[in-house]
Amino acid sequence: MSVSTTTDPIDARALRGWATLRRNPLFWISTILLSVIVIAGVIAPWISPNNPETARLDMINQPPSSEYWLGGDGTGRDVFSRLVFAIRTTLLGVAITVAVSAVIGLATGLVAGYRGGVIDDVLSWAANLIIVLPSMMVLIAMFAAIGPSVGVTMVVLGVILSPNFFRLVRNQTVAVRNELYVDAARVSGVRPIRIVFRHILRVILAPIVIMSASIGSLAIVMQAGLSFLGLGDASTPTWGTMLLDAFKNLYTAPFLLLWPGLMIAFTAGAFLLLANAIGDTVAGGRPPVRAPKLALAPLTPSPRGSRGTALLEIDGMSVAFAQADSTELVVVHDTTLSVERGEIVGIVGESGSGKSQTILATLGLLADGGYQRAGSVAVAGTRLASLSPRHRRRLLGQTVGYIPQEPMSNLDPSFTIGSQLTEPLREIAGHSRSSARKKALELLGRVGITDPQRVYDSYPHQISGGMAQRVLIAGAVACEPKLLIADEPTTALDVTVQAEILDLLRSLQKERGLGVLLVTHNLGVVADLCDRVIVMQDGQIRETGDVRQVLRDPHHPYTQSLLASTLVNAPNRGAWVVPDSSAKLATDSANQGIEGMAVR
């Protein structure tokens, strides 16, 4: 199996990680500058030659000297001492503002973006209301009501600035929540809060870091502005009050404007430079962590279950999507089907026939605007509509394994393969970290990967499409499900790999007694693999029955046309006879189709 050499920019940064950050000159410049400023504020009592509040009449507006290193202000106080003591007040205010705005904005933005609907509307309305409030008037009114207080001021400022975080996080979450790897985590039974913090928050972390620095810079400027307007605490040294004093003495000591102005500019600029340097690196994720080598133990086969127990029952299900003109588009009509233990059922039809929407509705993965308008779905005898979201997630995670289309898109590029395989094992199956790692390596070996340890340590961009599909199959059976739902599992793969994947699915199904619901457009795959077949067109089931009967003697005109389009210039025959290796012929090509294949 070859390894893909195509490298996505985000994945490449994931490999470079901190090495990239260390080579960025902006990182070092901003880090050194901020470090100097922070250290100066911490050790201010030891490096200040004078008390910042001590005034001397003989030092009023005096230029720099051995006594006052940066000169004296309009009341005879030491400018240098006040400058370094003001660092404490400024950075404390920045920390309060950023923390308050980030906590409020992150919490509400993640909830609104991930949940959508009425919650999104209400929180967006509240954020818009705060944005239109005149922030400076609110702060002035607060001063009039409670008096000057740096802490309270910065808390209120944090609330006022929180919509900036909210809008950013909400929009970024909306963009990420429907990624295929997020859907895969949902089907695996991973809790929403874990999905949000592990798969969504990590992706949007870079813009959040940059926004934090922007808010910090804005907090510095607004704090200084409020103090400059005389709304600060006159007894507390701040750069704003120093600017106000310098402005009052502009004509007699203009040099006093220089020092607080430079501190404001350097500190705010350093925050922005550091954020951009870190943001570029954080966007790529973290470098891989090497796991210790483990010996592979053989998997214990699960006993094949007896037929007759329905693992999946869909009764009269209809699926629709809301349209912009308040109408609805029905894409699945009154669909009824079932899958029993140990049975492979195929849903076949052309693109747009509704087969994938049936699966997505069953798993609760419909795109925005989609909903189940009628019917019911039961898994292992339990109707999903009767369950709370938590119990529904648990049932699906433990009972259903899902193999989606497009294997590369269903793996999170920010995490290693091993990390993504062990997540449901720890979350759903209750494995410890070491036990989950061992189980994941066993699964990788079982699905035919010759070097499980290397793949375990790899990122998705470092493996081929065939390997990625095998990884998804390993993940689908990791928690010992009873039902396996496969949506076009071989579409994006070449002919040889398709045959290998079909062989793997067949062997896993027999080994574990799985019920399998297979969605495909390939009648050859149905003929080779399935026990029963369901033919769909325009969201409706046109024909269903035993695969031998349907393919030998199709009754519906649509099924006949599908069969005729698959056989190139060949009459419909009553049976196909081929050797046992039919799986390798199952997907030879679109032209060959089911020509020369046998119905089991």
Secondary structure, 3 states (H helix, E strand, C coil): CCCCCCCCHHHHHHHHCHHHHHCCHHHHHHHHHHHHHHHHHHCHHHHCCCCCCCCCHHHCCCCCCCCCCCCECCCCCEHHHHHHHHHHHHHHHHHHHHHHHHHHHHHHHHHHHHHCHHHHHHHHHHHHHHHHCCHHHHHHHHHHHHCCCHHHHHHHHHHHHHHHHHHHHHHHHHHHHCCHHHHHHHHCCCCHHHHHHHHHCCCCHHHHHHHHHHHHHHHHHHHHHHHHCCCCCCCCCCHHHHHHHHHHCCCCCHHHHHHHHHHHHHHHHHHHHHHHHHHHHHCCCCCCCCCCCCCCCCCCCCCCCCCCCEEEEEEEEEEEEECCCCCEEEEEEEEEEEEECCCEEEEECCCCCCHHHHHHHHHCCCCCCEEEEEEEEEECCEEHHHCCHHHHHHHHHHHEEEECCCHHHHCCCCCCHHHHHHHHHHHCCCCCHHHHHHHHHHHHHHCCCCCHHHHHHCCHHHCCHHHHHHHHHHHHCCCCCCEEEEECCCCCCCHHHHHHHHHHHHHHHHHHCCEEEEEECCHHHHHHHCCEEEEEECCEEEEEEEHHHHHHCCCCHHHHHHHHHHCCCCCCCCCCCCCHHHHHHCCCCCCCCCCCCCCC
